[in-house]
Amino acid sequence: MTRLAAEPRPSGARALTGQPTGILRIRVGEYRVIYQVDHTRVLVTIVHVAHRREVYRHL
C-alpha cells in the first residue's frame, strides 16, 4: 500500500472495465487491490482488498 503512494500506476496496474474512470487493480500475490487515483488532489484511495476469486463480487 505504501508503494502506491509513491507510484500510483506501477507496472502491472490495470484499469477495471465497466467501472468509473480512475479505478485500477493490482495483483499482490493471491490478492487484488482495487484502488482509485485522484491526480488533482494527489490522493490514492484503497477501495477493496480481497482474494482474487472474491474481489470482483463486491464491486
Buried (B, 14 or more C-beta within 10 A) or exposed (E): EEEBEEEBEEEEBEEBEEBEEBBBBBEEEEEBBBBBBEEEEEEBEEBBEBEEEEBBEEE
